[in-house]
Amino acid sequence: MIEFYDFKREYNELKNEIHKKINNVLRSGNFIEGNEVKNFESQFSNYIGTKYGIGVNSGSDALYMAIKALDIGEGDEVITPSQTFISTVDAISRNMAIPTFVDVDPDTFCIDTSLIESKITEKTRAIIAVHLYGHPAEMDSIVKIAKKNNLFIIEDCAQAHGARYKGMRVGSMGDIGCFSFYPVKNLGAYGDGGFINLNDEYLSEKIRMMHNYGQSKKNHHDFVGINSRLDELQAAILNVKLEYLDYWNKLRNNLANIYNVRIDGSLYKIPIVKEYVDHAYHMYVIRSCKRDEIKRYLLKNNIQSMIHYPIPVHKQKAYINLGIHDKLPQTEEICNEILSLPMNPWIKNYEVEKICEILNNCGENNE
Ligand SMILES: *Cc1c(COP(=O)(O)O)cnc(C)c1O
């Protein structure tokens, strides 16, 4: 079986380093707000290219606190794609703000920037740019629209650790960059974790207090906060794994090249990549109108594949009450055609070659 993500392979390569780090934390007796977190915050914000960085409990909390710190709340509107993981939109709703969905560019699966301005009202406060599957959203246009309309930009980088747009790392181009370290992400912890990147000192201090019960100093709580911290054990693991991130992203790109060359382009639509981005290939997503059939055929041939995501956010039960009548034609078409093929640093070249061969056979047999 070629698994979608085989953690046993990852663990076997990293276990010596990680056990050493974990043992150090256990021996130190310091589990919250220690040196591992401090080091990781400085290393990762440096890697992304922002002045400040705050480790938090999850990508979802990072997005929630980003919106809250910008004082976006009841009655405000936030622009977001619906073609994303639901957590992007939940962060808006948890702040009592209203998501305004914008369709996506069918080439990159990221927000279609030509459609943003028609959705801006006097209540619009921010745009969330989701760098979906590891392909950066069209940041030049997003920055221009945000400036012109006085909107904040929050980057959802949960699928794009290390990706670059015109040389800039995602997470450094908006007002606040949000990351997730959910285990299968390009940089993943062995549990939950998240991160906030930013350059604004005031916002940084505010979020630092917010993620720690609104505490300014011991026993002093200046506003109602939450508990959403990255812990020492996860930070220790992330400190080990951050060293490998660029190398792993390179391996992902190598595998993507094999897929690109070997998959029969007359049978499947392969990903389109803008020439000025460095793709992080969190996912390698092909399109076919026979998607479900192909998924079954792959599984019959011992290959796992997945769908990210089969139901767009605006069609989820949780959001039906918003009464979205606007059509999102690309989003609604894409969800029936997309298929994520195995993509991670632990897959071997020959396995990808095998997947391509089986895919091409399946396509032909279906003619
Ligand atoms: C994973 C993910 C999140 C949520 O991160 P968690 O750490 O699981 O809370 C948010 N947005 C996107 C696009 C994601 O892929």
The ligand as a Tripos MOL2 file, in Angstrom:
@<TRIPOS>MOLECULE
LIG
   15    15     1     0     0
SMALL
NO_CHARGES

@<TRIPOS>ATOM
      1 C1         -4.8650   22.8810    8.6210 C.3       1 LIG1
      2 C2         -5.4800   24.1360    8.2160 C.ar      1 LIG1
      3 C3         -5.9910   25.0570    9.1400 C.ar      1 LIG1
      4 C4         -6.1850   24.7460   10.6080 C.3       1 LIG1
      5 O1         -5.0740   24.4170   11.3200 O.3       1 LIG1
      6 P1         -5.2290   23.5720   12.6720 P.3       1 LIG1
      7 O2         -3.8570   23.6290   13.2430 O.co2     1 LIG1
      8 O3         -5.6450   22.1970   12.2950 O.co2     1 LIG1
      9 O4         -6.2120   24.2390   13.5240 O.co2     1 LIG1
     10 C5         -6.4540   26.2750    8.6800 C.ar      1 LIG1
     11 N1         -6.4480   26.5780    7.3810 N.ar      1 LIG1
     12 C6         -5.9870   25.7190    6.4460 C.ar      1 LIG1
     13 C7         -5.9920   26.1230    5.0090 C.3       1 LIG1
     14 C8         -5.5070   24.4570    6.8320 C.ar      1 LIG1
     15 O5         -5.0730   23.6050    5.9060 O.3       1 LIG1
@<TRIPOS>BOND
     1     1     2 1
     2     2     3 ar
     3     2    14 ar
     4     3     4 1
     5     3    10 ar
     6     4     5 1
     7     5     6 1
     8     6     7 2
     9     6     8 1
    10     6     9 1
    11    10    11 ar
    12    11    12 ar
    13    12    13 1
    14    12    14 ar
    15    14    15 1
@<TRIPOS>SUBSTRUCTURE
     1 LIG1         1 GROUP 0 **** ****
